[in-house]
């Protein structure tokens, strides 16, 4: 009789434990399901014009997108360049989106101006859609290549399109505008604080160098 009673008692305890566990899961889901989404930052940067013997650069505008997660920060950086395989980039030719960390990591040390903002996941996807649309396809997918032209479609125009995709007010473009001038104007438009009419999911974190 004692053994039977003991078995019955532990059976009831097991049932109560399972009920408590089930109820707890319903009332208190796993923390990861309710955790805040990762912060996403985008920084736009500009390097100056460089004029030297055998070392000319019209300047460069590019951006870094940072995903802040629990394990650290994941960063990617992109800019628009003339295709290195073609020689007529000055008057127009195929363009390509390059990874800045691989293309010219030293450029980060000469940046003269930058501007940062925080975006949401929807805007992050829009940025990558722009990258996809502008990047040169070397396959047979028959996707149009965005031509590079120093005066018509250059690295500034690529950044301008990125800003448009995340609903940012942008500076007016002109053919002789330098990347630093563009970033200067961008910072002037938005200032150092969050504007009252900032789109949902976007916070201004302007940084002047």
Secondary structure, DSSP 4 states (H G I P E B T S, - for coil): -HHHHHHHHHHHHHHHHHHHHHHHHHHS--HHHHSPPPEEEEEEEEEPPB--TT--B--EEEEEEEEEETTEEEEEEEEEEE-TT-S-TTT-EEEEEEEHHHH-GGGGGGEEEEEEEEE-HHHHHHHHHHHHHHSPP-SSS-PPPPEEBTTTB-HHHHHHHHHHHTT---PPP-TT--HHHHHHHHHHHHTTS--TTPPTT-EE--B--
